[in-house]
Amino acid sequence: MALEKELDRINYELHLKQVTHDRRVKEHEEQAKKYKEQVEALKLEVLKKLEQENEK
């Protein structure tokens, strides 16, 4: 019985760690997506300014 309780406790801890890990991975992926969008926006802005300079 004690071994079953210990196994249940270990499984619960592993589950919590997995949930935490999954949440952190999702947060990192969302942050990476935001950074990528910011980089793309800056690229477009720079290209637009370069085109405007070339037209002068």
Contacts in CASP RR format, 6 or more apart in sequence:
PFRMAT RR
TARGET T0000
AUTHOR 0000-0000-0000
METHOD contacts of the structure
MODEL  1
MALEKELDRINYELHLKQVTHDRRVKEHEEQAKKYKEQVEALKLEVLKKL
EQENEK
END
